[in-house]
Amino acid sequence: MLTKKKVLTSLALIFGILVLVNIVADRFFVRLDFTQDHEFTLSQATKNILNDLTGPVTVTAYFSENLPPNIAQVKNDFKDMLVEYSNASGGKVVYQFVNPNKDRETEIKAQEAGIQPVMINVRERDQMKQQRAYMGATLQYEGKTDKIPFIQPGTAMEYALSSTIKKLSLKHKTNIAFLQGNGEPSLSEMRQLEEQLSILYNIHTFKFNDTTGIPLTYKTLIIIAPSDTIKPNDIQQLNDYLSKGGRILIALNRVKGNLQNARGSSLFTGLGMWLKNKGIDVEDGFVIDANCGNIMVRQQQGMFVMNTPVRFPYLPVITNFADHPITKGIESVLMPFCSPIKYSNKDSLIHIVTLATTSKNTGIQKPPVYFNVTQNWTKSDFPVSSLPVAVAVYGKIAGNSYSKMVIFGDGDFATNGSGQNSQRLEADNINLMANSIDWLSDDTGLIALRTKGITSRPLKADLSSGTKALVKYLNFLLPILIIILYGFFRYQHRRKLRNKWMNETYD
């Protein structure tokens, strides 16, 4: 029989257990990560960076309050990550959260620290309004300060935090160089790529000369979209650099397309022949792919002139990537006027790995080419499948020293352009190039974090509205139904046991 004393004792024990569990949970943060890419588990690269810290890192997180649930989740995820950083660093990562919207003084302080507000849509009383929101952080370490101006939902949060800590704690940055002087785009035409690389590297430019070779102080030489012929003596410098352990990235245009006159032609720089002698043939041809981007075409419709998007197979969208550190997490990259790569791996001292291929419906067109934007493309126009457009090479490529190379069959996929032709590129275009440079230049393992985020897996576009509705309601109702069924069967089981006990007779 339950007495008042027993009830009070039971309630006191339950309350005490809850308090104890909260105290233990606060000191020993643990969570289970069942995501495919382990988005909520700290990588070994992050742990190595935290182990190398010689002093405290102070993180001031500026997050607005009363945000919509999907935006507020970013704050919760960032806080959970900071708890893990603090635990993994032995308490060297300390943090505080500040609401910049609480008063004008705090908001000014956040903006002076480099955290700028963004405008988000908020529904209130069946009306949509815009709200200023802050979602950023500043980091301080040994007198140096840096910032993460905006933590975007679904992005590689760990990379942003770890790379910023790495940047603050680095004593010496690795030197890399971009080749110039042969018609390559300037660094100002690759501002997104330069911004990413500047976190971990000292970025230089290099021009060939007849007196000195390529300095070995440059860990990697990056050659992007040269348009002029490179002299044989300069190409020999590339061999000498590789033979001494240097690394080279080449994003090569073997063809060029001009949409103004609707013509495509060949481009000779000498690099194609040099690569071919090493068993890597960037072919003189245009890749066409059924999985492609669009161009805007002006069309007359009655009295009006309309800009209409038209699919253009000369702009292949690459979605097939190898399981490799360079391509991990990359989902989609647009490669305009790309060329296929053929290779023969005859030398046992050199290893060649395909990094990216076209779709199963693709083809090759040899220049010169006339671009017919009104062409009605059919399946017969794409007779081949899975053409390589990017490869990684490692081993004794030249001489007896171990070296690495990455070759792309397109030089423009990570270039923003200049003037009126300047455009902002998708993140994966920049990530693929930056990951390649990391693989060549950096051994810290941060390459695996740049694309470590929440993978987008939307429902297929060709699903009917009825199927989409079915999936939606199944996701909502199925868990509830499972719980109800479990409760029903548990109730039936306990009822049978109770009847069995009541019907038993004892001598």
Protein Blocks (a to p, Z undefined) as FASTA:
>chain_A
ZZfklmmmmmmmmmmmmmmmmmmmmmmccdddfbfklpmbccfklmmmmmmpcbdcdddd
dddehiafklmmmmmmmmmmmmmmmmmnnopaccddddfklpmklmmmmmmnopacdddd
ddeehiacdddddddddddeehiacddfbacehiafklmmmmmmmmmmpmbdcdddddeh
eopacfklmmmmmmmmmmmpccddddddfkbccdfkbmbacdehiabdcdfklmmmmmmm
mmnopacdddddfbdcdfklopacdddehlmmmmmmnopacdddddddfbdcddddddde
hjbccddddddfklccdfbdcddfklgoiabdcdehiaddddddfblkbccddfbdcdfb
dcdddddddddfkbccdfklmmbghiafbdcdedjfbhjbdcdddddfbfklmcgbgajl
pccddfklmmmmmmmmmmmmpcnhpmmmmmgccddddddfkbcfklmmmmmmmmmmmmmm
mmmmmmmmmmmmmmmmmmmmmmpccZZ
